[in-house]
Amino acid sequence: MFVLSVVIEGMSEMDMPTCALGTSCPCFLSSIPSRGRKKTRYYKQREWHSKQRKVTRKKKKKKKLNRKKIEEERKERKRNSTNPSSPVAPTGTPSSASPAPQAAHISGVPAAGAAPQFLKHKAGLQRSDLDPEDPVAQFHAWFSEAADPAAGVGHPETCTLSTAALPSGRVSARMVYMKELDAQGFVVYSNFDTSGKARDLLGKPRGASPTTAASSSDGQEASQPNAWVSLVFWWEPLERQVRVEGRAARLPASESQAYFDTRVRGSRIGAWASRQSAVVRADPAVPGDDGRAQLDAWVAETEARFAGQDRIPVPDFWGGLRVVPETVEFWQGRDNRLHDRFVYERVDGKWTLERLSP
């Protein structure tokens, strides 16, 4: 140490090595030139250390970028596991074009063919969480949560309305808006003259209209009336769904008129003009027409009919449909497909409440 201090005192600032390791560098002593000796060796080592520092910086930068890339891939896998952007094969039905998924896979990431887990509600749904006597009151509570902007549910009033034709039993479904909810049931509005709903519920011919006649796809002019329908609400951010089964009945014209008056004028004109589900033929006289010209002509005729009128009467073939529930199921997603299911069923005018196996 004494010799080292003497050498350092005898060196100028330019002579000092610039190695990041300082005096702990093993080449430090060897890099110190003797008095009166050329400093070639020292400067060569100094240049070598400079290159090494640059290499080290590049390695650190590359390592940092790799860590960032790995973190982004991990986040992407996590997002896909909770909300897959592409459809996957149903669980238990692997594609014939690809081998069966292996048992071992990355934790938290579904294997090929597996659906994402429902993990938000660890506590699940208990009987004590539900209204013991009234499914409509319970639905209102859940709907209020889904309608809260913080829940992230877009259009919570959207539901699937399913009907069935008789005697064929053929089922059809469509997305509709629930517009009203009262103590009697769930209310939607639609066309009940030419639509598929009219065929199934009222036994009318499929696509019938004042100007065209069409038979149903099962070869019959009309099906038998079948008032039984089903509604399904799906609120994905809350991992909840509600299934409603019951009989449907038309609302009085006065109630339909009250709602009809709240619609914008264009929607009221459209309700009169459209022959819902009827085939619209192309007009050969209109270049490139695919049938839209006929629909536009119906709208123009309706506009002329109600020109200057602020209040447009509700069509007799259009109006509200109230679904009076007989069973209502509340479904809460849980992990491992062990979901919580509770069903209300009307028995002798009173509601029973039972848990169902998932």
C-alpha positions in Angstrom: 0.0 0.0 0.0 2.9 2.4 0.7 4.4 1.8 -2.7 0.9 2.3 -4.3 0.4 5.6 -2.6 3.8 6.9 -3.7 3.1 6.0 -7.3 -0.3 7.7 -7.2 1.2 10.8 -5.8 3.7 10.9 -8.6 1.1 10.6 -11.3 -0.8 13.4 -13.0 -4.6 13.4 -13.3 -4.2 12.4 -17.0 -2.2 9.4 -15.9 -5.0 8.0 -13.7 -6.9 5.1 -15.1 -10.6 5.6 -16.0 -11.8 2.1 -15.4 -15.2 1.9 -13.7 -13.7 -0.4 -11.1 -11.2 2.2 -10.0 -8.3 0.9 -7.8 -10.0 -2.5 -7.4 -9.3 -3.2 -11.1 -6.7 -6.0 -11.4 -5.0 -4.1 -14.1 -4.6 -0.9 -12.1 -1.1 -1.5 -10.9 0.0 -2.8 -14.3 -1.5 0.3 -16.0 0.6 2.7 -14.0 3.6 3.7 -16.1 7.0 4.0 -14.5 8.7 7.4 -14.3 10.4 8.3 -17.6 8.8 5.4 -19.4 6.3 5.6 -22.4 2.7 5.3 -21.5 1.7 3.2 -24.5 0.6 0.2 -22.5 -1.5 2.3 -20.2 -3.4 4.0 -23.0 -4.0 0.7 -24.7 -5.6 -0.7 -21.6 -7.6 2.5 -21.1 -9.0 2.1 -24.7 -9.8 -1.6 -24.0 -11.8 -0.6 -20.8 -13.7 2.0 -22.8 -14.8 -0.6 -25.3 -15.8 -3.0 -22.5 -18.0 -0.3 -20.9 -19.8 0.2 -24.2 -20.4 -3.5 -24.6 -21.7 -3.7 -21.0 -24.1 -0.8 -21.7 -25.4 -2.4 -24.8 -25.9 -5.7 -23.0 -27.8 -3.9 -20.2 -30.0 -2.1 -22.7 -30.8 -5.3 -24.6 -31.6 -7.1 -21.3 -33.9 -4.2 -20.3 -35.7 -4.4 -23.6 -36.1 -8.2 -23.3 -37.6 -7.8 -19.8 -40.1 -5.2 -21.2 -41.0 -7.5 -24.0 -41.6 -10.4 -21.7 -43.7 -8.3 -19.4 -45.9 -7.1 -22.3 -46.3 -10.7 -23.5 -47.3 -11.7 -20.0 -49.9 -9.0 -19.8 -51.3 -9.9 -23.3 -51.7 -13.5 -22.2 -53.5 -12.4 -19.1 -55.9 -10.2 -21.1 -56.6 -13.1 -23.5 -57.2 -15.5 -20.6 -60.0 -13.2 -19.3 -61.4 -11.8 -22.6 -60.2 -13.8 -25.6 -60.2 -11.8 -28.8 -60.6 -14.8 -31.0 -63.0 -17.7 -30.7 -61.8 -21.0 -29.4 -63.2 -24.5 -29.8 -65.7 -25.5 -27.1 -64.2 -27.2 -24.1 -63.9 -31.0 -24.7 -64.1 -30.7 -28.5 -60.6 -30.3 -29.8 -60.2 -29.6 -33.5 -59.3 -32.5 -35.7 -56.7 -30.3 -37.4 -54.7 -29.8 -34.3 -53.5 -32.2 -31.6 -55.2 -32.4 -28.3 -54.1 -29.8 -25.7 -51.3 -30.9 -23.4 -52.1 -31.1 -19.7 -49.1 -28.9 -18.8 -49.4 -25.3 -19.8 -48.5 -21.8 -18.5 -50.3 -21.0 -15.2 -53.2 -18.6 -15.8 -53.2 -19.1 -19.5 -55.9 -21.4 -20.9 -54.7 -24.3 -23.0 -55.9 -24.7 -26.6 -59.6 -25.4 -26.7 -60.1 -24.2 -23.1 -62.4 -21.3 -22.2 -61.4 -18.6 -19.7 -62.2 -18.9 -16.1 -64.6 -16.7 -14.1 -62.5 -15.4 -11.2 -64.0 -12.1 -10.1 -66.4 -13.3 -7.5 -64.5 -15.6 -5.1 -67.4 -15.4 -2.6 -69.9 -16.3 -5.2 -73.7 -16.1 -4.8 -75.5 -17.3 -1.7 -79.2 -17.8 -1.1 -79.0 -15.0 1.5 -77.9 -12.6 -1.2 -81.2 -13.0 -3.1 -84.7 -11.7 -2.5 -86.5 -14.7 -0.8 -89.9 -14.0 -2.5 -89.8 -11.9 -5.6 -87.5 -12.6 -8.7 -88.6 -9.3 -10.3 -87.3 -7.4 -7.3 -84.1 -9.4 -7.4 -83.7 -8.7 -11.2 -84.2 -5.0 -10.6 -81.4 -5.1 -8.0 -79.0 -6.8 -10.4 -80.1 -4.6 -13.3 -79.3 -1.5 -11.3 -75.8 -2.8 -10.7 -75.3 -3.6 -14.4 -76.7 -0.1 -15.4 -74.1 1.6 -13.2 -71.4 3.1 -15.6 -68.7 1.8 -13.3 -69.8 -1.8 -14.0 -68.7 -1.4 -17.6 -71.8 -3.1 -19.1 -72.8 -1.6 -22.4 -76.6 -1.6 -22.9 -77.6 -3.8 -20.0 -81.2 -3.8 -21.3 -80.0 -6.0 -24.3 -81.3 -9.5 -24.2 -82.0 -12.5 -26.4 -85.6 -13.3 -27.1 -86.3 -16.9 -28.2 -89.5 -18.3 -29.6 -90.5 -21.7 -31.0 -92.8 -22.6 -33.9 -95.3 -25.3 -33.5 -95.8 -28.1 -34.4 -92.2 -28.3 -35.8 -90.6 -27.1 -32.6 -88.1 -25.0 -34.6 -86.6 -22.3 -32.4 -85.5 -18.8 -33.4 -83.7 -16.1 -31.4 -83.0 -12.4 -31.8 -81.5 -9.6 -29.8 -84.0 -7.1 -28.5 -84.1 -4.2 -25.9 -86.1 -4.6 -22.7 -87.9 -1.3 -22.5 -89.9 -1.7 -19.4 -89.9 -3.8 -16.2 -92.9 -3.9 -13.8 -94.3 -6.2 -11.2 -96.0 -8.3 -14.0 -92.9 -8.9 -16.1 -90.5 -7.8 -18.9 -91.7 -5.6 -21.8 -90.2 -5.5 -25.3 -91.6 -3.8 -28.5 -91.7 -5.1 -32.0 -93.7 -5.9 -35.2 -96.4 -8.6 -34.8 -97.6 -8.9 -38.3 -94.9 -10.2 -40.6 -92.1 -11.0 -38.3 -90.8 -14.3 -37.1 -92.1 -13.5 -33.7 -95.6 -13.1 -35.1 -95.3 -16.5 -36.8 -94.3 -18.3 -33.6 -96.4 -16.4 -31.0 -99.5 -15.8 -33.0 -99.4 -18.5 -35.7 -99.2 -16.1 -38.6 -97.5 -17.1 -41.9 -93.8 -16.3 -42.1 -93.1 -13.0 -43.9 -96.7 -12.4 -44.7 -97.5 -8.8 -45.8 -100.4 -7.0 -47.6 -98.5 -7.3 -50.9 -96.8 -10.7 -50.6 -97.6 -14.1 -49.3 -94.9 -16.5 -48.2 -95.0 -19.9 -46.5 -92.9 -20.8 -43.6 -89.6 -22.7 -44.1 -91.2 -25.8 -42.8 -93.7 -25.8 -45.6 -96.8 -24.7 -43.6 -98.7 -21.5 -44.2 -98.9 -20.8 -40.5 -97.7 -22.4 -37.3 -99.8 -23.0 -34.2 -99.8 -20.1 -31.7 -97.2 -20.7 -29.0 -97.0 -18.0 -26.3 -94.0 -19.6 -24.5 -90.8 -17.5 -24.8 -87.4 -17.1 -23.2 -85.2 -14.1 -22.4 -81.5 -14.2 -21.6 -79.5 -11.3 -20.2 -75.7 -11.6 -20.3 -73.6 -9.0 -18.4 -70.0 -10.2 -19.0 -68.1 -7.6 -16.9 -70.1 -8.8 -13.9 -69.9 -12.5 -14.9 -73.7 -12.7 -14.6 -76.6 -13.9 -16.6 -80.4 -14.1 -16.0 -82.7 -16.5 -17.8 -86.4 -15.9 -17.9 -89.0 -18.3 -19.2 -92.7 -17.5 -19.4 -95.7 -16.6 -21.5 -95.9 -13.5 -23.7 -99.0 -11.3 -24.2 -99.6 -8.2 -26.2 -99.9 -4.9 -24.3 -103.1 -2.8 -24.7 -102.9 -0.2 -27.6 -102.9 2.7 -25.1 -99.7 1.5 -23.4 -98.0 0.9 -26.7 -99.0 4.4 -27.8 -97.5 5.9 -24.7 -94.1 4.3 -25.6 -94.5 4.9 -29.3 -94.8 8.7 -28.7 -91.3 8.7 -27.0 -89.6 7.4 -30.2 -88.0 9.8 -32.7 -90.1 10.6 -35.7 -87.9 8.5 -38.0 -88.3 5.4 -35.9 -92.1 5.9 -35.9 -92.2 6.2 -39.7 -90.0 3.1 -39.9 -92.3 1.1 -37.8 -95.2 1.9 -40.2 -93.1 1.4 -43.4 -91.2 -1.8 -42.7 -92.8 -5.2 -43.4 -90.4 -6.9 -41.0 -88.9 -10.2 -42.2 -90.7 -10.0 -45.5 -88.5 -10.6 -48.6 -87.7 -7.4 -50.4 -87.2 -7.8 -54.1 -84.8 -5.8 -56.2 -86.2 -3.3 -58.7 -84.7 -4.1 -62.2 -85.4 -0.5 -63.2 -82.9 0.8 -60.6 -79.3 0.1 -61.5 -77.5 -1.9 -58.9 -80.5 -2.1 -56.6 -80.6 -5.1 -54.2 -84.1 -4.4 -52.8 -83.3 -1.2 -50.8 -85.2 0.9 -53.3 -88.5 -0.9 -52.3 -87.8 -0.1 -48.6 -87.0 3.5 -49.4 -90.3 3.7 -51.4 -92.3 2.4 -48.5 -90.7 5.0 -46.2 -91.5 7.8 -48.7 -95.1 6.7 -48.9 -95.4 6.7 -45.1 -93.7 10.2 -44.9 -96.3 11.5 -47.3 -99.1 9.9 -45.4 -98.2 11.5 -42.1 -96.8 14.8 -43.5 -97.5 17.7 -41.1 -98.5 15.4 -38.3 -96.6 15.6 -35.0 -98.4 12.8 -33.4 -98.3 9.5 -35.3 -100.7 6.7 -34.1 -99.1 3.4 -33.2 -99.7 0.8 -35.9 -102.2 -1.9 -35.0 -99.6 -4.5 -36.0 -96.9 -3.0 -33.8 -96.6 -2.7 -30.0 -95.5 -4.1 -26.7 -95.1 -7.6 -25.6 -95.0 -8.5 -21.9 -93.2 -11.6 -20.9 -94.9 -12.9 -17.7 -92.2 -15.1 -16.0 -92.8 -18.6 -14.8 -89.2 -19.3 -14.0 -86.3 -16.9 -13.5 -82.7 -18.2 -13.0 -79.8 -16.0 -11.6 -76.4 -17.2 -12.6 -73.1 -16.1 -11.1 -69.8 -17.2 -12.7 -67.3 -19.1 -10.6 -63.9 -20.7 -11.2 -63.6 -24.2 -12.5 -67.1 -24.0 -14.0 -68.6 -24.5 -10.5 -71.0 -21.6 -11.1 -73.7 -20.5 -8.6 -77.2 -21.0 -10.0 -80.5 -20.2 -8.2 -83.9 -20.5 -9.8 -87.3 -19.0 -8.9 -90.3 -21.0 -10.0 -93.9 -20.1 -9.7 -95.9 -22.8 -8.0 -99.6 -22.3 -7.2 -99.1 -18.5 -7.4 -96.1 -18.4 -5.1 -92.4 -18.3 -5.8 -90.0 -21.0 -4.7 -86.3 -20.6 -4.7 -83.8 -23.5 -5.2 -80.1 -23.9 -5.9 -79.2 -25.7 -9.1 -76.1 -27.8 -9.8 -73.8 -26.1 -12.3 
